[in-house]
């Protein structure tokens, strides 16, 4: 320590020019056993056999730490606290305070937060330190080198899907849609024949199975060939992480002092960082003595989607049909009766029909479509795992 003087009685005389010795005195070399013999204020180097031996007053020999070894007399270890003012440098592999304990073996160092860090096992990186926080602090000495930011506690909600069919349907027609059915007996109970009824005044002749009493019904035509174009959307809610982390590599001094098994004596991390750790890419088991496992991820893989959105065939549309005309001749000249579509008409053997016609069909109202599909499927998964293991 600069200006720190120690006074000792020494029974030796050095034949060294006093001017050189004067230049070397007054500052510590930091070595426990390094001392220099320095002259007193009168410039003499005489044994202190009696006060004022040289006649100029004062002690004749002063012992202080020297700044370089060329003017040092090794005088052996001193009691704890008398060497280097009790200060221990915890990173130089030396017993600076002369208590026989070096660096991490010295309570002065362990009390200040120094500890032995075992070397990172093969494939692992370290030593480093770990911080978990909502607002991550910057890396700071002695762990000043940023390594990586990562996260854990992954949550990704399912995709938000919409699927609809704009209505009404488009492209529907009412051509060639009517169907006439003949029944044995009255009341349209048991069908025996049917035929499609072309529109536009066409007369259909040659009806069959009309012996005895029979009945006829023609279902109202419905629109055909229409469709709806599906409309869909997919939204991926942003994933969230419950924990953010930052790792920082050790950048301070280190040495094996006071440690075994190739461990290094290093300083503790500064708050808010935690203990000493090692890390490796992947989801791995922790190696001893770094036994506390933390698993983090650098990102995620998006596998969320929606099933295909489609529109079913339109239903509920109507056709403008007018009425059905029944004729006794196949040329549709002699009309027997006129009925609306959907009405059951009873006939007898003496009242046989041989022709049916109707006016042209037109679209009354378009049908509507229902949608199917558009359901969420799949999931997002965390990716890029890193295992951090701490003591």
Secondary structure as GFF3:
##gff-version 3
##sequence-region A 1 391
A	DSSP	beta_strand	5	6	.	.	.	ID=ss1
A	DSSP	alpha_helix	18	24	.	.	.	ID=ss2
A	DSSP	beta_strand	36	39	.	.	.	ID=ss3
A	DSSP	beta_strand	61	64	.	.	.	ID=ss4
A	DSSP	three_ten_helix	69	71	.	.	.	ID=ss5
A	DSSP	three_ten_helix	84	86	.	.	.	ID=ss6
A	DSSP	three_ten_helix	103	105	.	.	.	ID=ss7
A	DSSP	alpha_helix	107	111	.	.	.	ID=ss8
A	DSSP	beta_strand	115	117	.	.	.	ID=ss9
A	DSSP	beta_strand	125	132	.	.	.	ID=ss10
A	DSSP	beta_strand	145	155	.	.	.	ID=ss11
A	DSSP	beta_strand	160	165	.	.	.	ID=ss12
A	DSSP	beta_strand	178	184	.	.	.	ID=ss13
A	DSSP	beta_strand	190	197	.	.	.	ID=ss14
A	DSSP	beta_strand	204	205	.	.	.	ID=ss15
A	DSSP	beta_strand	214	219	.	.	.	ID=ss16
A	DSSP	beta_strand	230	235	.	.	.	ID=ss17
A	DSSP	beta_strand	240	249	.	.	.	ID=ss18
A	DSSP	beta_strand	264	266	.	.	.	ID=ss19
A	DSSP	beta_strand	276	281	.	.	.	ID=ss20
A	DSSP	beta_strand	292	301	.	.	.	ID=ss21
A	DSSP	beta_strand	305	306	.	.	.	ID=ss22
A	DSSP	beta_strand	310	311	.	.	.	ID=ss23
A	DSSP	beta_strand	318	320	.	.	.	ID=ss24
A	DSSP	beta_strand	323	327	.	.	.	ID=ss25
A	DSSP	beta_strand	335	340	.	.	.	ID=ss26
A	DSSP	beta_strand	345	347	.	.	.	ID=ss27
A	DSSP	three_ten_helix	349	351	.	.	.	ID=ss28
A	DSSP	beta_strand	355	358	.	.	.	ID=ss29
A	DSSP	beta_strand	362	365	.	.	.	ID=ss30
A	DSSP	beta_strand	371	372	.	.	.	ID=ss31
A	DSSP	beta_strand	376	377	.	.	.	ID=ss32
A	DSSP	beta_strand	381	390	.	.	.	ID=ss33
###
